[in-house]
Amino acid sequence: MNAFIFKSAHYEQDSQTIVLSYAYENGPEFEERIEFPGAKTRLSDDERHALSKCMRGLHMAAGISYYKAYCPENILVENHRLTKEEADFFYKFYLNGLGEFAVENQIDLRERLFFPVNSNHHLHASDIELNSACVVPIGGGKDSIVSLEAIKKAKKPHRMIAINAGRPILEVMDTSGGNKIHIRRKLSPNLFDLNDQGAMNGHVPITGILSFIMACGAILYGYDSVVMSNEGSASEGNVRFAGIEVNHQYSKSLDFELDFERYIRRFALKNFHYFSLLRPLNETGIASLFARQAKYFDVFKSCNRNFHIDEGARKYGWCGNCPKCQFVFLALSPFIARERLIQIFGKNMLEDMTQEDGYRELCGLKGHKPFECVGEIEECRLIMKHLTTTNFKDDALVKVLAPEIDNETMDTEGLTRWALSFRYDHNIPETYLDMLNELIGS
């Protein structure tokens, strides 16, 4: 395939759908549809203008799912001229967002990724006023629940928002109660045909793509803030490859968060806000706060089999045999009673010696940090060492791994105090930071 082409992006007002079109030169074409049920049925001229600015970025970001099939050196943009600022942003987004994909496929994207700069025009954001309200993206796991409960406790006007929500997300929303926004993203079927034919496949920065969708939603639904739930440790990479630090969670990192908000506020929506409420904390701190929310224990799920891109392949529950299950069990073990935690997962992960290699990777005793949304090696080591002071101390993996870890041994009070200290830079507006502090102190 000689060139990848960004063809068009438009909004069908009657069906409340954004349609994105792509193609390979002399090759397959793709049409992606993003449906916004319950969105405004009529837009003003200013709103349509603002939405077109947001769709411009969404079109470029969502194209990563189709570009990765062949990763050609030539990129063409048919529906507008690309500025240097845009080209720089999307070069970084594709290079880092496809970092894990590059490792899996053993390709150096620096040698083939080129966005054409063909405009000296400087883009300007729309200055339309947005409703003073926020949305909290719900992912089905513990992190977004903590953010949601902080917002609820502060009585801040909000709605929950989800894209292609499956059972865990729906059950978390129902357990919380309140207003919901459900968006549907439908990838082009032609992409799956290419994958079946042997085209390259792998991880994409899905959080980044969904963030552009939610920026469009600010106009279509009426809100000015997206409150993410990404922890400080999401900025830690996994491995170095082809000149960059590859981070499975790149589009959950502070680096992306700052780049994305700057991009939207500069080129699309001047009055838009995007930040992670949990950024000052690591996963251990978030786990300690989630442990206070017992009503969610039986509905939250983090195991990726619940969120497979093919809805027919999704399986509900905890598989008990993947890095996400291994890590979440470990992170919650200091804060939820042992028998209750085993009941949640359906097994004691720390008594299962077939999990040893996975826990060695989490604790930095083997290989590298797993390509998954898991916590830092340092916090995993501290928790494993801490468990020697709890009723997990006689579990097989604790007995095997803890002696190999030279971190200090903390009691539960000390571990909690360490975990809830603000350890990372963040981008949280002051009023929302007060909400996080209030939740921690409650």
C-alpha positions in Angstrom: 0.0 0.0 0.0 1.7 3.2 -1.2 -0.2 5.8 0.7 -2.7 6.2 3.5 -5.4 8.9 2.9 -7.5 10.9 5.3 -10.5 11.6 3.1 -13.4 13.3 4.9 -15.1 14.0 8.2 -18.7 15.2 8.6 -21.6 15.3 11.0 -25.0 13.9 10.1 -27.3 16.0 12.2 -30.5 13.9 11.7 -28.8 10.7 12.8 -26.5 12.4 15.4 -23.5 10.7 13.8 -20.0 11.7 12.9 -18.7 9.9 9.8 -15.0 9.5 9.2 -13.6 8.2 5.9 -10.1 6.9 5.1 -8.5 4.8 2.3 -5.3 3.3 1.0 -4.3 4.5 -2.4 -5.5 2.0 -4.9 -6.6 -0.1 -2.0 -9.4 -0.6 0.6 -11.6 2.2 1.9 -12.9 2.6 5.4 -15.9 4.4 7.0 -16.1 4.8 10.7 -19.3 6.0 12.4 -19.6 7.5 15.8 -23.1 7.8 17.1 -24.1 10.4 19.8 -27.6 9.3 21.0 -29.5 12.1 22.8 -27.3 14.8 21.5 -28.6 18.2 20.4 -30.9 17.9 17.3 -30.1 21.4 16.1 -26.8 23.2 16.2 -26.2 26.9 15.8 -23.8 28.2 13.2 -21.2 28.8 16.0 -21.7 25.2 17.3 -21.3 23.7 13.8 -18.1 25.7 13.3 -16.7 24.5 16.7 -17.7 20.9 16.0 -15.9 21.0 12.6 -12.7 22.1 14.5 -13.1 19.2 16.9 -13.8 16.7 14.1 -10.7 17.8 12.3 -8.6 16.5 15.2 -10.8 13.4 15.8 -10.4 12.5 12.1 -6.6 12.5 12.4 -6.6 10.7 15.7 -9.0 7.9 14.8 -7.1 7.2 11.6 -4.4 5.5 13.6 -6.6 2.3 13.8 -6.5 2.1 9.9 -3.0 3.4 9.3 -1.4 0.7 11.4 -2.5 -2.0 9.0 0.4 -1.2 6.6 2.1 1.9 8.1 3.1 3.4 4.6 5.6 6.2 4.4 3.2 8.4 2.4 0.3 10.1 4.2 -2.2 12.3 2.3 -4.9 14.6 3.8 -7.6 15.4 1.3 -10.1 17.4 3.3 -7.8 20.1 4.7 -4.3 21.4 4.7 -2.2 20.4 7.7 -0.3 23.0 9.7 3.1 22.3 11.3 1.6 22.4 14.7 -0.9 19.7 13.8 1.7 17.6 12.1 3.9 17.8 15.1 1.1 16.8 17.5 0.0 13.8 15.4 3.5 12.6 14.7 4.1 12.4 18.5 0.6 10.8 19.0 1.2 8.1 16.4 4.9 7.5 17.3 4.2 7.1 21.0 0.7 5.7 20.7 2.0 2.9 18.4 5.0 2.2 20.5 3.8 -1.1 21.8 2.6 -2.0 18.3 6.0 -1.2 17.0 7.6 -3.6 19.5 5.1 -6.3 18.6 5.7 -5.9 14.9 9.4 -5.0 15.1 9.2 -1.9 13.0 10.9 1.5 13.5 8.1 4.1 12.9 10.6 6.9 12.8 11.7 5.7 9.4 8.2 5.9 7.8 5.9 8.2 9.8 5.6 11.6 8.0 2.7 14.0 8.2 2.7 16.5 5.3 2.8 20.2 6.2 1.2 22.2 3.5 -0.3 25.2 5.3 1.1 28.3 6.9 -2.3 29.3 8.3 -2.5 29.3 12.1 -5.6 27.6 13.5 -7.7 29.3 16.1 -10.1 27.7 18.6 -13.8 28.5 18.8 -14.6 30.7 21.8 -18.2 29.5 22.3 -19.3 29.2 25.9 -19.7 25.6 27.1 -22.1 24.5 29.9 -20.4 24.6 33.3 -20.7 20.9 33.9 -18.4 17.8 33.7 -18.5 14.3 32.5 -16.8 11.4 34.2 -15.7 8.6 31.7 -16.6 5.2 33.3 -14.4 2.3 32.4 -15.8 -0.4 34.6 -12.8 -0.5 36.9 -11.9 0.9 40.3 -10.3 4.2 39.2 -13.3 5.9 37.5 -15.4 4.8 40.5 -13.1 6.8 42.8 -13.4 9.9 40.6 -17.1 9.6 40.3 -17.6 9.3 44.1 -15.4 12.4 44.6 -17.5 14.4 42.2 -20.8 13.1 43.7 -19.6 13.9 47.3 -18.9 17.5 46.2 -22.3 17.7 44.5 -20.8 18.9 41.3 -23.1 18.8 38.3 -22.0 15.8 36.2 -22.9 13.0 33.9 -21.3 9.6 33.5 -20.1 9.0 30.0 -19.1 5.8 28.2 -18.2 4.6 24.7 -19.3 1.1 23.6 -20.3 0.3 27.1 -20.5 -3.4 28.0 -21.8 -5.2 31.1 -19.3 -4.1 33.7 -19.6 -0.4 32.7 -23.4 -0.5 32.6 -23.5 -2.2 36.0 -21.2 0.4 37.6 -23.4 3.1 36.1 -26.5 1.5 37.5 -25.0 1.0 40.9 -24.0 4.7 41.0 -27.2 6.1 39.7 -27.5 9.4 37.9 -27.4 10.7 34.3 -25.6 8.8 31.7 -24.3 9.4 28.2 -23.7 6.4 25.9 -21.7 6.9 22.7 -21.3 4.2 20.0 -18.1 3.9 18.0 -18.4 1.6 15.0 -15.1 0.7 13.3 -15.1 0.0 9.6 -15.7 -3.8 9.0 -13.0 -3.6 6.3 -10.4 -3.2 9.0 -11.2 -6.6 10.4 -11.1 -8.1 6.9 -7.5 -6.8 6.5 -6.6 -8.2 9.9 -7.9 -11.6 8.8 -5.8 -11.3 5.7 -2.6 -10.8 7.7 -2.3 -7.0 7.9 -0.4 -5.7 10.9 -2.3 -5.4 14.1 -1.7 -4.4 17.7 -2.3 -1.9 20.5 -3.5 1.6 19.7 -3.8 4.6 22.0 -7.5 4.1 22.6 -7.9 6.6 25.4 -6.5 9.3 23.1 -9.1 8.5 20.4 -11.9 8.4 22.9 -10.7 11.8 24.3 -11.2 13.4 20.9 -14.7 11.9 20.7 -15.5 13.4 24.1 -14.2 16.8 23.0 -16.9 16.6 20.2 -19.4 15.6 22.9 -18.8 18.8 24.7 -20.6 20.6 22.0 -23.2 17.9 21.2 -24.2 17.3 24.8 -23.2 20.4 26.6 -20.3 20.3 29.1 -17.0 22.0 29.5 -14.9 19.5 31.4 -13.8 15.8 31.0 -12.7 14.4 34.3 -10.4 11.4 33.6 -9.2 8.9 36.2 -5.6 8.2 35.2 -3.1 7.8 38.0 0.4 9.3 38.2 2.0 5.9 37.6 0.4 5.7 34.2 3.3 7.8 33.0 5.9 5.1 33.7 7.1 3.3 30.6 7.6 -0.4 30.0 10.7 -0.8 27.8 12.9 1.2 25.4 12.6 0.5 21.6 13.6 2.4 18.5 14.7 5.4 20.3 11.7 6.0 22.6 10.4 4.8 25.9 7.4 2.6 25.1 4.5 3.1 27.4 1.4 0.9 27.1 -0.5 3.7 28.8 0.9 6.6 26.7 -2.5 8.2 26.1 -3.2 7.9 29.9 0.1 9.7 30.7 0.4 13.3 32.0 2.5 14.0 28.8 -0.5 13.2 26.6 -3.0 14.9 28.9 -1.1 18.2 28.7 -0.6 17.9 24.9 -4.2 17.0 24.3 -5.7 19.8 26.4 -3.3 22.3 24.8 -4.3 21.1 21.4 -8.0 21.3 22.0 -7.9 24.7 23.7 -5.6 26.1 21.0 -7.2 24.7 17.9 -10.7 23.7 18.7 -12.5 24.7 21.9 -10.9 27.6 23.9 -13.1 26.9 27.0 -12.6 23.2 27.2 -10.9 21.4 30.2 -9.4 18.0 30.3 -7.6 16.5 33.3 -7.2 13.5 35.5 -8.6 13.9 39.0 -6.4 11.0 40.3 -3.1 12.1 38.7 -1.3 13.0 42.1 -1.8 9.4 43.3 -0.4 6.0 42.4 -2.5 2.9 41.9 -2.0 1.9 45.5 -3.6 5.2 46.7 -6.5 4.7 44.4 -7.0 1.2 45.6 -7.1 2.4 49.2 -9.9 4.9 48.3 -11.8 2.3 46.2 -11.8 -0.1 49.2 -14.2 2.4 50.9 -16.8 1.9 48.2 -18.1 -1.6 49.1 -21.3 -1.2 47.0 -19.2 -1.6 43.8 -17.3 -4.7 44.9 -19.4 -7.2 43.0 -19.8 -5.1 39.8 -16.4 -3.5 39.0 -14.2 -5.4 36.6 -10.7 -4.6 35.2 -9.9 -7.8 33.3 -9.6 -7.0 29.6 -11.8 -9.9 28.5 -14.7 -7.8 29.5 -13.8 -5.1 27.0 -12.7 -7.0 23.9 -13.1 -4.9 20.7 -15.3 -7.8 19.3 -18.4 -7.6 21.5 -19.1 -11.2 20.7 -15.8 -12.3 22.2 -16.3 -10.5 25.5 -16.5 -12.6 28.7 -17.8 -11.2 31.9 -15.8 -11.5 35.1 -12.2 -12.0 36.2 -10.1 -14.5 34.2 -7.7 -14.8 37.1 -4.7 -15.3 34.7 -3.6 -12.0 33.3 -1.6 -9.0 34.4 -4.7 -6.9 35.1 -6.2 -9.6 37.4 -2.8 -10.2 39.0 -2.2 -6.5 39.7 -5.7 -5.5 40.9 -5.7 -8.4 43.3 -2.3 -7.3 44.6 -3.3 -3.6 44.8 -6.4 -4.3 46.8 -5.0 -6.9 49.1 -3.8 -4.5 51.8 -7.2 -2.7 52.0 -10.0 -5.3 51.5 -10.5 -8.3 53.9 -8.8 -11.4 52.6 -11.9 -13.6 52.3 -13.9 -10.8 50.7 -11.2 -10.2 48.1 -11.0 -13.9 47.3 -14.8 -13.9 46.9 -14.6 -11.0 44.5 -12.1 -12.7 42.2 -13.3 -16.3 42.7 -9.8 -17.4 43.7 -6.8 -16.4 45.7 -4.3 -15.1 43.1 -1.5 -15.2 45.6 -1.9 -18.9 46.4 -1.7 -19.8 42.7 1.9 -20.7 41.7 1.0 -20.6 38.0 0.9 -16.8 38.5 4.5 -16.6 39.6 6.0 -15.3 36.3 3.4 -12.6 36.1 4.0 -11.4 39.7 7.8 -11.5 39.1 7.3 -9.1 36.2 5.0 -6.8 38.2 7.6 -6.7 41.0 10.6 -6.1 38.7 12.1 -9.6 39.4 11.9 -10.7 35.8 11.6 -9.3 32.3 9.9 -5.9 32.1 6.7 -4.3 33.3 3.8 -6.0 31.5 2.2 -4.2 28.5 -0.9 -3.5 30.5 -2.6 -0.8 32.6 -0.8 -1.8 35.8 0.9 0.0 38.6 4.6 0.9 39.0 7.1 -1.8 39.9 8.0 0.1 43.1 4.5 0.0 44.5 4.1 -3.7 43.6 7.3 -4.4 45.5 6.1 -2.4 48.5 2.7 -4.2 48.6 4.3 -7.6 48.3 6.6 -6.9 51.1 3.8 -5.4 53.2 1.8 -8.6 52.9 4.3 -10.4 55.1 2.7 -8.5 58.0 -0.9 -9.5 57.1 -3.0 -12.7 56.9 -1.7 -13.1 53.3 1.8 -13.9 54.7 1.5 -17.6 54.4 0.2 -17.6 50.8 2.6 -19.3 48.4 3.6 -16.4 46.2 4.2 -14.1 49.2 6.5 -16.6 50.8 8.4 -17.1 47.5 8.7 -13.5 46.3 8.8 -11.3 49.4 12.2 -12.5 50.5 13.7 -11.5 47.1 12.5 -7.9 47.6 14.7 -5.5 49.6 12.2 -2.7 50.1 11.2 -1.7 53.6 8.3 -3.5 55.3 5.4 -1.1 56.1 2.4 -1.8 58.2 -1.1 -1.0 56.7 -1.2 2.5 58.2 2.2 3.4 56.9 1.5 2.0 53.4 -1.8 3.9 53.3 -0.1 7.1 54.3 2.6 6.6 51.7 0.0 5.7 49.0 -2.2 8.7 49.7 0.6 11.3 49.6 0.6 13.4 46.4 3.6 12.1 44.5 3.2 13.4 40.9 2.7 16.6 39.0 -0.9 17.2 37.8 -3.2 19.4 35.8 -6.1 19.6 38.1 -8.1 22.9 38.5 -8.1 24.0 42.1 -11.8 23.5 42.7 -11.5 19.8 41.6 -8.3 19.3 43.6 -10.4 20.3 46.7 -12.8 17.5 45.8 -10.0 14.9 45.7 -8.7 16.2 49.1 -12.1 16.0 50.6 -12.6 12.4 49.5 -9.2 11.4 50.9 -10.0 13.1 54.2 -13.4 11.6 54.6 
